[in-house]
Structures are given as C-alpha cells and as structure tokens.
Amino acid sequence: MSQAVLLATGGYDHKIRFWEATSGLCSKVIRFSGSQVNCIEISPDKMFTAGGGNPRIHLFDVNGREDSPMQTFEGHANNVTELGFQRDGKWLYSCSEDGSIKIWDLRTPIHQRNYNAQSPVNTVILHPNQTELISGDQNGCLRVWDLVANACRSVIIPMAETPLRSISISTDGDIVAVGSHKGRMFIYTPNANKDLQLFTEYQAHNEYLLKCVVSPDNSTVVTTSADRSAKLWSTSSWNLTRTLAQHHRWVWDAVFSADSSYMVTASSDQCGKLWDLRSGEVIRNYVGHNLAVTCVALNDSSI
C-alpha cells in the first residue's frame, strides 16, 4: 500500500476500509472482529492503524495482508469513544463510556495508566506539548490530566448538565475547541499560568454536535452535526465561513488534509466525502460501507 496518503473509514458494518484518495477506489478491507468501529487513527509514521470498538482496541499493520490485528488492547468495559497516538507513535491513549481514560504501550495489551473521570467519557485529546490529556464527559466536565504529575490538574464545566461531545486543539496549543452535545461551541485559550480560560462561545448547530476539529494551519474549525452538515468557522473572527450540506444523514466525523485545503467527512448515509474547501465542492465519494460510516482517519503528511 502506498505510504503517500493513507485514508481509512470505519463504521457499523464492522469494517475498516482503506481508500485511494484521488480515485475513490477501495484498496483494502479489514474486518473488525466483535463490534462496530467507533473511532480510528493512523500512526504518525503511517505504519499502524488503531480502531476502537466495544470494548476492545485493535492495532493493525497497515502493510499486513491479514485481517487479524497485530495487537488487541483489553481493559475498557464499554464502547471506546476516541483514541490517538503519541507524536512519536510510542503509545496510544483512549477513552470510553466506562468512564476511564487509558494509556497503552504498543508492545503490550495491558494499559500502563488509568484515569477515572467518574462519568462516561466521549472525547479525549493529547495536547501538542505531549504532557497533558484533555477529556470531555457525559456530565459536562472538561478535565485536564497532567501526565507528569499523573493526576487531574483542573476541571471546567462549560455548560451545566450538558455533555461534551468533542475536543480539538490547535497545533500551537493556543486554541482549545470544545463542542457540546447541544450544538454549542466553547473556545478556550491558555493564560500565563497555562490554565484554560474561556475566550468565546457560539451556537454552531441547533441539533446534536458530533465532532469539532481545528485545521492543521489553525485557521479554521469544522463542526459536524446530526443536522447533516459540516460547518467551517474562522478562528480569526469566529464567524461561519461555509456550510457543507451534501450528506443525507448525520455527519459523524471529519478530518483535514495536512495543508488544510481538503477535508474528508463520514456520515450515516454510508458514504465518505472529500471536499475541496476552497470551492466547497465534493470532489470524491467513498462508497462501499453498507451501514453508517462513523469515523475517518487521514494521514497525508510528509514523514
């Protein structure tokens, strides 16, 4: 498989599909044993793909010919809702509806660390400084976990009794975008003490918000929703710059290309779409799943 661009989608049909990004052809199918695929991520070196299901995480060799995972991580007791790789690809982090956040060494199936959020965790992300995890849970708590102190450093509640659905951080760490279940976005910035302070907030969608992602060039935040749209917001004005509305059902996930010019979305309409963000047009459809497509991963960066 070519290492230039790796694009993968996963969904309720228990499959991860790899795609040729330019042609739209499916190049490989991995059967995900035991459950639907809730989340996927491609390692920074493009060697591995991790998928989170219920309740296991499977790690696959991108170049392997077998469906069997090279490692299965056991320890969560419910749906794995988000996962990611550390910058050097040495370890994984994950969160789950079981209320835990875990860190995994890729060489062993047993977690190395476990943090208890005391509520189902919907989202977690590693700060660019690689020493903090930020999580959002069903109780509406935004928690900062200090990996050096091995403890929760702060708890923020953006909106009382409103679940937090998605968190994304700019590459420079100056923007922490937090999306709530009710469609409201909260934008935080670090102060001189590196504590998060609310900078602005806005109503992004009137139906459920499912994902928010800061673009690699830090100029844009995309939000996706049950309203079947993805919306682009300028980080300089926080105004809406474009609405992408060609999906027919919920838009679960989105990922930017490395140059922030393109984006791929995943939807319950069983389709992934590649968007040219300069024109707002769909330039490729990825069709092959026979149930909802709930997650997408893209790595087109230069190694």
SULGIUR-V912832 format. One record per residue. N is the residue number from 0. RES is the residue in three letters. SS is DSSP state (H for helix, E for strand, - for the rest). Layout:
BEGIN
((N;RES;SS) (N;RES;SS))
END
This chain:
BEGIN
((0;MET;-) (1;SER;-) (2;GLN;-) (3;ALA;-) (4;VAL;-) (5;LEU;E) (6;LEU;E) (7;ALA;E) (8;THR;E) (9;GLY;E) (10;GLY;E) (11;TYR;-) (12;ASP;-) (13;HIS;-) (14;LYS;E) (15;ILE;E) (16;ARG;E) (17;PHE;E) (18;TRP;E) (19;GLU;-) (20;ALA;-) (21;THR;-) (22;SER;-) (23;GLY;-) (24;LEU;-) (25;CYS;E) (26;SER;E) (27;LYS;E) (28;VAL;E) (29;ILE;E) (30;ARG;E) (31;PHE;-) (32;SER;-) (33;GLY;-) (34;SER;-) (35;GLN;-) (36;VAL;-) (37;ASN;-) (38;CYS;E) (39;ILE;E) (40;GLU;E) (41;ILE;E) (42;SER;-) (43;PRO;-) (44;ASP;-) (45;LYS;-) (46;MET;-) (47;PHE;E) (48;THR;E) (49;ALA;E) (50;GLY;E) (51;GLY;E) (52;GLY;-) (53;ASN;E) (54;PRO;-) (55;ARG;-) (56;ILE;E) (57;HIS;E) (58;LEU;E) (59;PHE;E) (60;ASP;E) (61;VAL;-) (62;ASN;-) (63;GLY;-) (64;ARG;-) (65;GLU;-) (66;ASP;-) (67;SER;-) (68;PRO;-) (69;MET;-) (70;GLN;E) (71;THR;E) (72;PHE;E) (73;GLU;-) (74;GLY;-) (75;HIS;-) (76;ALA;-) (77;ASN;-) (78;ASN;E) (79;VAL;E) (80;THR;E) (81;GLU;E) (82;LEU;E) (83;GLY;E) (84;PHE;E) (85;GLN;-) (86;ARG;-) (87;ASP;-) (88;GLY;-) (89;LYS;-) (90;TRP;E) (91;LEU;E) (92;TYR;E) (93;SER;E) (94;CYS;E) (95;SER;E) (96;GLU;-) (97;ASP;-) (98;GLY;-) (99;SER;E) (100;ILE;E) (101;LYS;E) (102;ILE;E) (103;TRP;E) (104;ASP;E) (105;LEU;-) (106;ARG;-) (107;THR;-) (108;PRO;-) (109;ILE;-) (110;HIS;E) (111;GLN;E) (112;ARG;E) (113;ASN;E) (114;TYR;E) (115;ASN;E) (116;ALA;-) (117;GLN;-) (118;SER;-) (119;PRO;-) (120;VAL;E) (121;ASN;E) (122;THR;E) (123;VAL;E) (124;ILE;E) (125;LEU;E) (126;HIS;-) (127;PRO;-) (128;ASN;-) (129;GLN;-) (130;THR;-) (131;GLU;E) (132;LEU;E) (133;ILE;E) (134;SER;E) (135;GLY;E) (136;ASP;E) (137;GLN;-) (138;ASN;-) (139;GLY;-) (140;CYS;E) (141;LEU;E) (142;ARG;E) (143;VAL;E) (144;TRP;E) (145;ASP;E) (146;LEU;-) (147;VAL;-) (148;ALA;-) (149;ASN;-) (150;ALA;E) (151;CYS;E) (152;ARG;E) (153;SER;E) (154;VAL;E) (155;ILE;E) (156;ILE;E) (157;PRO;-) (158;MET;-) (159;ALA;-) (160;GLU;-) (161;THR;-) (162;PRO;-) (163;LEU;E) (164;ARG;E) (165;SER;E) (166;ILE;E) (167;SER;E) (168;ILE;E) (169;SER;-) (170;THR;-) (171;ASP;-) (172;GLY;-) (173;ASP;-) (174;ILE;-) (175;VAL;E) (176;ALA;E) (177;VAL;E) (178;GLY;E) (179;SER;E) (180;HIS;-) (181;LYS;-) (182;GLY;-) (183;ARG;E) (184;MET;E) (185;PHE;E) (186;ILE;E) (187;TYR;E) (188;THR;E) (189;PRO;E) (190;ASN;-) (191;ALA;-) (192;ASN;-) (193;LYS;-) (194;ASP;-) (195;LEU;E) (196;GLN;E) (197;LEU;E) (198;PHE;E) (199;THR;E) (200;GLU;E) (201;TYR;E) (202;GLN;E) (203;ALA;-) (204;HIS;-) (205;ASN;-) (206;GLU;-) (207;TYR;-) (208;LEU;E) (209;LEU;E) (210;LYS;E) (211;CYS;E) (212;VAL;E) (213;VAL;E) (214;SER;-) (215;PRO;-) (216;ASP;-) (217;ASN;-) (218;SER;-) (219;THR;E) (220;VAL;E) (221;VAL;E) (222;THR;E) (223;THR;E) (224;SER;E) (225;ALA;-) (226;ASP;-) (227;ARG;-) (228;SER;-) (229;ALA;E) (230;LYS;E) (231;LEU;E) (232;TRP;E) (233;SER;E) (234;THR;-) (235;SER;-) (236;SER;-) (237;TRP;-) (238;ASN;-) (239;LEU;E) (240;THR;E) (241;ARG;E) (242;THR;E) (243;LEU;E) (244;ALA;-) (245;GLN;-) (246;HIS;-) (247;HIS;-) (248;ARG;-) (249;TRP;-) (250;VAL;E) (251;TRP;E) (252;ASP;E) (253;ALA;E) (254;VAL;E) (255;PHE;E) (256;SER;-) (257;ALA;-) (258;ASP;-) (259;SER;-) (260;SER;-) (261;TYR;E) (262;MET;E) (263;VAL;E) (264;THR;E) (265;ALA;E) (266;SER;E) (267;SER;-) (268;ASP;-) (269;GLN;-) (270;CYS;E) (271;GLY;E) (272;LYS;E) (273;LEU;E) (274;TRP;E) (275;ASP;E) (276;LEU;-) (277;ARG;-) (278;SER;-) (279;GLY;-) (280;GLU;E) (281;VAL;E) (282;ILE;E) (283;ARG;E) (284;ASN;E) (285;TYR;E) (286;VAL;E) (287;GLY;-) (288;HIS;-) (289;ASN;-) (290;LEU;-) (291;ALA;-) (292;VAL;E) (293;THR;E) (294;CYS;E) (295;VAL;E) (296;ALA;E) (297;LEU;E) (298;ASN;E) (299;ASP;-) (300;SER;-) (301;SER;-) (302;ILE;-))
END
